[in-house]
Amino acid sequence: MPDTKVKITVLRVFDPKEVFEASPVKRSDPMPPCERHHEGQEFTVDLDMEMPEGFCHWAWSTIKSPVRMLMFGGDYPWSEEKGKAVVCCADGLRPVVYMLERI
């Protein structure tokens, strides 16, 4: 198997106000956008499939399956660009969107 890696690029960090006019979850203070990631941030995943240092654990649990699929040569059939996927973390109030690229 070739020495394949997957690059993760943070495409978009949504502010909760962009997702909902009013939060569906009651809070005493406004929820900020994701504080772990910022747009343009890049991470690389090696064949060992270890979560990159500094990456959000919740987001990793959501995107590691698509990372693995790309790592081992899979592609989404609806995408004309092979080796790429756009995925989102599971935080529905303040989602973060990632570009995954096989490199």
N, C-alpha and C positions, 0 to 999 in steps of 0.2 A: 504494500500500500504506500502511495506517495506521502511525503511529509506535508499533509494538508493542514491548513489552519483556517479559522473563521474570524473575520474582523467584524466587530460590533461597533456601529457608529450611532450615537444618540442623534436622531433626526429632529425630534420635537418633544419638549417638556410642556405639558398643558397646565395652565392655571385652572384651579377648580371653577373659577368664574367663567371660563371658556366652555366648560362642560355643562354646567347647570346655572340657571339664574339664581336659584336658591338651593343650598345644599339639602339633599334628601336625608342627611344624617344631622341631627341636632348637635351643635357644638357651641360652647360659650365664646370661642374665639374663631376668627376665620382660618380655614385650613390653607397653608401655603402650597405652592407648587412643590414637586419632588425636590428635596434638598440634597439628594445624593448625586444626581446626574445633571449635567448641563448640555445644551445643544452643541454638537460638534465633538464631544468627548469620544474617544476611541479606545477600544479594548481588543485584545487578541486572545483567542482560545486555541490552545495546542491540542494535539491528539490525546493528551491525558484527560481532556474534558473537565479540567479544574476550573471553578469559577474564577474569573479574573480578579486580581486584588483591587479592592475599592468598589467592586460591583455590588449592587443591591441584592441581598439574599432573596427577597420576594420576587423581584424581576427575574433573577436567574432561575428560580423554580418554574417560572412561566415559559421562559424562552430556551431552556436547555434542550428540549426535544427538537425544536427547529434547528438549533445549532448542530446537534448530533446528526440530524438528517442531512444537512449540507456537508458536514465534516466527512461523511461516508459516501458522498457522491449523489445523494438524492436531490431532486428538484421538485418544485411545485408545478403541476401540469398546467395551471392557468397563467403561469409567468413565461413570457417569451425570453426573458433574460435568465439563462441558466446560472446556477451558483449564487443566486440572490434571493432574499426574502425580506419583507417588511413585517415586523411583528410588534406587539404592544404588551406592556406589562399588565398584570391583572388588577391594578389599582384603578377602580372605576371612577373614583372622584378626582384623581389627578394623574391620569395616564402618561406614560412615557413611551414614545414610538422609537423603534430601533431598526436600522438597516443591517442585515446580516449578509456578509459576502464571503464566499469561499475564496481563499487566496493560496 
